[in-house]
Amino acid sequence: IDTDGGTPPTSASVSVFSSNVTLPTTGKLAITATTSAQIACTSVCGEYYELFVDGNPLPASGTQTITAAAGSTTAYAMTVIGLSGPLGAGAHTVELKRDTNVGTPTITTPTGGESSISSILIGG
């Protein structure tokens, strides 16, 4: 299994987890999202994970990929870190999404699997 910060082919579309945050002032969010899952591949396959704020992908960060060998089933934990663009004071939605980048993976959440998102306001 291989993980890296590669560039996804298009914006991810499958929601993994989301969180609402209310900013007291204008600033950027330093975001960390984690998830655990299992990837099964009949041929080489992979997924990528991407961070979004208010439905938009982060401008230049917040992606992570996973690739697995043919005939494999592997559990993994994924951490995606990114920095948002400038955000106004008020309510915002931070979301972790995933999508396929190669092959036809089957992604399942193992028993006890968890996802979380945390963020810190910068420049407020």
N, C-alpha and C positions, 0 to 999 in steps of 0.2 A: 504494500500500500504506500502511496506517495502523496504528500500534501505540500502545497506551495502557495504563493501569493499570485498565481498566474492571472492573466486577463481573461474574463469570461467572454464568450462569443456574443451574447446579447444580455440584456437585463434579466435576472432571475424572476420566475413567476410563481413558484410554489411557496406559500407562506409557511414558515417553521414556527415563528414566535414573534409576538409584538408587545410593545410596552408604551404606555402614554407617559409623557413628561410635560410639566408646565414650567417654563422658564420665567424667572422673575424679571429678567432684563435681556437685552440683546447679547448674543455671543455665539460661540461654536460649541458643539458637543464632542467630547472624546468618548467614543462608544466601544464597549467590549461585549460581544455576544458569544455564548457558548451553547453547544448542543451535542448530544450523543445519539448515534444511530448505528445501523448496520447496513453495509453495502454488499449486494450479491451480484456477481457478474458471470454470464455464460461465456462471453468474450471480453476482451479488455474494455473497461467502462469507467466512467467517472462522473462526478457531480461537482458543482461549484456552489459556494455560499456567498451571499452578497448582502450588505447593509443598506437600508433605505431610511430616509427621514421624510415624512409627509408624502410618501409614494414615489419619491425620487431617489435614484441611487446616489451614493456619496460621490463627490466630484473626482477624487483621484486616489481613493483608498477604500478599504472595507470589502475586499474579496479574498476568498481562500478556496483552493481546489483540492479534490481528492481523486486519485486514480487507483484502480485495483486490477489485479491480474485476472486473466481468463480462468473460469472454473473456481473462483474464490468466493468466500463469504467472510467478511471481516467486520468486527465491531470497531468503532472509532469514536474519539471525542474531537470536536472541532472548535477552535477559538478564532473569531474574526474580530479584528480591531480596525477602527477607522476614525476619521475626523470629518465632521459635517462642514458644510459651507456656513456662512453667516445666517443665523436664525433670529427672528424677532421674538420679543417677549410674548408669552402666552403658551397655549397648548400645542403639542407636537406629538406625532406618532413615530416611534423608532421600530423598525421591523427587520428581522432576519429572514431572507428567502433563499431558496435553492433551486437548481435546475440542472439538466444534463449537459455535459460538455463533450462526452464521447461514449459511443455504444448505447446499450439499453440497460442501465442499472436498475435494480430493485432496492429501494431504500425503505427500511423499517425502523421503528423505534423499539429498542429492546426494553424488556421489563425493567422498570426503575430508571429508564432514560429520562433526562431532564434537559430543559433549555432555559436560558436566562439572558437578560440584557441589562447592562448597567451603563450609566453615562455620567459624565462630569462636565459642568458648564465651565468654559474657558473664556476669559475676556469679558465677563459680565460685570 
